[in-house]
Amino acid sequence: MLKKQIAEMDVPEVPEFLTMLHDMGATLWACRMSVDMMGLDKDDMIDEVEDIINVSDFMELSDGAQVIFV
C-alpha cells in the first residue's frame, strides 16, 4: 500500500531518494541501535551509508550542521 501511495505522489522510493541526497552532498549514517535490533550490519546498507553510528557519535558529528532525519 505504501509503495502504491509513493508512486501515486510521484515521490522516489526510499533507496533512490537516499542516493539522490548523497549525490547532493548529504552524509548518510545508519543508527546503531536500529541496525542492531534488526540484526543487520554494514553489508546490508546501501553503498552511500558512510557508517553505522550511535547517538553520541551522531551528536558530535552533526554539531552545528543542518540535520534532516529520513
C-alpha positions in Angstrom: 0.0 0.0 0.0 2.8 2.4 0.9 4.6 1.8 -2.4 1.4 2.5 -4.3 0.9 5.8 -2.4 4.5 6.8 -3.0 4.2 6.0 -6.8 0.9 8.0 -7.0 2.6 11.0 -5.4 5.5 10.8 -7.8 8.0 10.6 -5.0 11.1 8.5 -5.4 11.3 5.2 -3.4 13.5 5.3 -0.3 16.7 3.8 -1.8 16.5 6.2 -4.8 15.8 9.2 -2.5 18.8 8.3 -0.3 21.0 8.1 -3.3 19.8 11.5 -4.5 20.5 13.0 -1.1 24.0 11.5 -1.1 24.6 12.9 -4.7 23.6 16.3 -3.4 26.3 16.2 -0.7 24.4 14.7 2.3 26.2 12.4 4.6 24.2 9.2 5.4 24.7 7.3 8.6 22.7 4.3 9.9 21.5 4.2 13.5 23.5 1.7 15.6 20.5 0.8 17.8 18.1 0.2 14.8 20.7 -1.8 12.9 21.4 -4.0 16.0 17.7 -4.5 16.7 17.1 -5.7 13.1 20.2 -8.0 13.1 21.8 -6.1 10.2 25.4 -5.0 9.6 27.2 -2.6 7.2 27.0 -5.1 4.3 23.2 -4.8 4.5 23.3 -1.0 4.0 23.3 0.8 0.6 26.7 1.9 -0.6 26.0 5.5 0.2 25.8 4.9 4.0 29.1 6.1 5.4 29.0 4.3 8.7 26.8 2.9 11.5 27.0 5.2 14.5 25.4 5.6 17.9 23.6 8.7 19.2 26.6 10.2 20.9 28.7 9.9 17.7 25.9 11.5 15.8 25.6 14.4 18.2 29.3 15.0 17.9 29.5 14.7 14.1 26.4 16.8 13.5 27.2 19.7 15.9 26.3 22.9 14.1 25.1 21.1 10.9 21.8 21.2 9.2 20.2 17.9 10.2 17.4 16.1 8.3 16.0 12.8 9.6 14.8 10.4 7.0 
